Amino acid sequence: MQIIKVCNFVKQTKKESVLTNQLIRSGTSIGANAKESAYAQTRADLITKLFLAQKECAETEYWLELLYESGYIPKDDFAVVHQDCQELLRILVASTKTLQGKSSGV
């Protein structure tokens, strides 16, 4: 939801849509892939979904940083969302590492 709010803010105040469209795609894809992982049919499927969420999170971080460095996102807003993005990325990395280390089924 924070990504959607940031994108709406940038679109309304800065009239920028190219970068924000990229951010909203990658930012909302994190949750979609994480949600799908809850219904994984196999351990491999679960790991794949979490890896996709992880990749989308890294891409989201890139778009956030680009928007901030371009002056579209204020420092305070960027700091909060960027910190959450980094924390989520750490969680996803730890989750995939843990799952790869286990040998039993889902």
Secondary structure, DSSP 8 states (H G I E B T S, - for coil): -HHHHHHHHHHHHH---HHHHHHHHHHHHHHHHHHHHTT-SSHHHHHHHHHHHHHHHHHHHHHHHHHHHTTSS-HHHHHHHHHHHHHHHHHHHHHHHHHHH--S--
